[in-house]
């Protein structure tokens, strides 16, 4: 039922755009730059741009030598996050169109998905009530900015832990392992990276998938969009031939359109972490990092992680389970807590 409602919504959106496009004259040199260069006469998704093949070489994504997160420790909630407790709600940056992970159900209007439920588990451990969450939509390119500005407490939005991002923000210990794959229409004859030469690949702007696509498919144009739902529409409207992203994200796209499929082997692996502003003179977030990690440890131990995975992602992919905990050495703090214990 959930699939039919979402597919119907996507079809209605595409139909509305098609009707609007019929009123425009045939393509000429005066047509605006946002009209696709991929063969479709329909306008690109809002904010989308086409990046020509090879115009922006991919940068290496460092996922080795990462800094570990901060252990939960022995403190209680009142000591870790007093300001959030006093406010009475946790403010969480999420997507609202990333099917299976974080999306707004078209029938109920409610936010749902693996990452939405994880955010609610974090709120449960702070307040004893999973509903005390204020969800706020953040674009892929604005996740770090939202944390720095303090408009959200945490970001739970398929945020890959990389060394360069750790120079900007702090991360929880990983909560999910994702594998980079290709998604294409069944009729596209795309089955591997080699088939992307001369084609157009859709990715979200500012994502690790965009950097991987630049490196893995340097002879393909990139359609840079604001969210992954735009990639589904772009593929359906023949503005893109394929999507490169993590299998968790692509599973959500494939669930909405039975004519799409994941092809080829995994092209890489990465871990998702909860994004949090780096502790320092501007942000008192040391306790928040430890509180989030306490929840991640708890859902791993009590079976909640598997319950969430089987509910949302289990029917569409396989996993070995949650990724290993990753913490940095803190010998002085560990010794102090041992003495206090």
C-alpha positions, -999 to +999 in steps of 0.1 A: +000+000+000+028+024+009+045+018-025+012+024-045+006+058-028+041+070-034+043+058-070+010+075-076+023+107-061+054+106-083+033+100-114+010+129-106+040+152-102+054+141-135+021+145-152+016+180-139+051+190-151+043+174-185+011+195-189+029+226-180+057+219-205+032+216-233+026+253-232+062+261-239+076+265-274+101+240-288+136+243-275+157+271-288+188+291-278+166+314-256+154+285-234+165+289-197+195+271-185+175+249-161+160+229-191+177+195-192+205+188-217+199+151-214+172+147-240+141+155-220+121+187-226+109+188-190+124+212-165+150+199-141+141+195-104+143+229-085+179+238-078+194+210-100+224+217-123+242+196-149+279+191-144+297+181-176+319+150-175+354+157-163+348+193-154+353+187-117+376+158-109+366+137-079+384+142-046+395+111-025+371+103+003+391+093+033+373+068+054+404+053+070+422+067+100+390+082+113+388+098+148+367+077+171+337+091+189+333+097+226+322+069+250+289+073+268+306+071+302+289+070+336+271+103+336+233+105+337+210+123+313+207+154+336+245+158+335+249+152+298+222+173+282+207+197+308+198+224+283+179+199+260+161+185+290+150+220+301+138+228+266+116+197+266+123+185+231+152+173+209+156+192+176+167+168+148+176+176+112+163+150+088+153+145+052+116+142+044+118+125+010+144+097+016+121+066+013+127+040+040+152+061+059+134+095+065+103+104+045+068+119+049+041+093+044+017+106+018-013+090+035-007+101+071+015+131+067+038+116+094+076+113+091+087+077+091+117+055+084+148+039+099+165+072+107+133+089+120+128+059+144+164+061+155+160+098+164+129+089+184+149+063+203+174+090+212+146+112+225+132+082+244+165+079+263+165+116+271+129+123+280+114+088+285+091+098+256+100+091+219+076+117+207+095+147+222+113+154+189+111+185+167+120+173+132+134+199+108+141+194+072+177+201+061+191+197+025+220+175+019+243+205+013+231+222+045+236+195+071+269+210+085+256+246+083+225+236+104+247+222+131+271+251+132+242+276+133+226+257+162+192+254+144+193+217+151+208+196+179+217+166+158+214+156+122+203+120+113+204+121+075+225+094+059+256+113+069+287+094+060+316+096+084+347+109+066+379+124+078+372+157+061+338+160+077+353+152+111+373+185+107+339+203+105+316+184+129+316+156+154+300+122+149+285+095+170+298+060+167+285+045+134+249+033+134+247+018+098+270+004+071+261+013+035+275+000+002+278+022-029+258+008-058+243+019-092+205+021-098+191+022-133+159+015-152+155-021-163+154-010-199+185+011-198+210-017-206+232-004-177+248-032-157+282-017-146+303+014-144+316+009-180+280+015-192+279+050-178+303+065-203+284+093-222+254+090-199+240+112-171+242+101-135+221+117-108+235+124-073+228+149-045+249+180-043+275+180-016+272+142-009+300+116-008+281+099-036+288+129-058+325+127-051+325+089-058+306+094-090+332+120-102+360+094-095+342+062-106+324+076-137+346+105-149+331+102-185+295+107-173+277+140-169+264+145-133+229+158-125+234+175-091+201+177-072+189+187-037+176+154-025+174+117-036+137+119-044+146+143-072+168+116-087+138+092-089+118+118-108+149+126-130+153+090-140+115+086-146+116+117-169+147+105-188+168+134-174+193+109-159+202+074-169+214+061-135+218+070-098+249+064-078+244+062-041+244+040-010+223+008-012+201+020+017+191+051-003+188+032-036+166+006-019+141+033-011+141+046-046+137+011-061+108+004-037+089+033-053+094+022-089+093-015-099+110-007-132+143+003-115+169-020-101+203-020-084+230-033-108+266-043-105+288-051-075+293-028-045+316+001-054+326+010-019+315+010+018+309+037+043+294+042+078+266+066+087+269+086+119+247+111+138+261+145+131+267+169+161+284+202+163+320+199+175+325+206+212+343+238+219+338+274+231+309+278+206+291+245+213+287+226+246+281+192+229+304+168+246+276+154+267+252+152+237+277+131+218+279+107+247+241+106+251+236+097+215+262+070+217+245+056+248+213+052+227+232+036+198+248+011+223+214+004+239+195-003+206+223-026+195+221-046+228+183-048+233+174-058+197+159-025+187+184-020+159+174-052+142+137-045+147+141-012+129+163-027+102+139-055+095+109-032+094+124-007+069+153-021+050+153-059+055+130-067+026+153-049+001+189-057+011+211-078+034+234-068+063+258-084+087+243-062+114+252-028+130+288-016+124+314-020+152+315+007+179+343+032+173+356+052+202+387+073+207+411+066+236+404+088+266+428+074+293+425+104+317+387+104+316+385+066+319+408+067+349+388+095+366+355+076+361+371+044+374+382+062+406+347+077+410+332+043+405 
